[in-house]
């Protein structure tokens, strides 16, 4: 569940803790991903972006630091 609130200058989102961490951490601490694992990540990210775009939501900062794993 995601909750949000804002003050005069910022918008905050509260999300449940995802124990998998950022995908960037996996890039730097794991041996090179196998082809099947890469396909899984690319498919999942593509589906998530497709859902956001279908709801007219654009992610302004898509990078490994902003992708969380569960």
Buried (B, 14 or more C-beta within 10 A) or exposed (E): EEEEEEEEEEEEEEEEEEEEEBBEEBEEEEEEEEEEEEEEBEEEEEEEBEEEEEEEEEEEEEEEEEBEEE
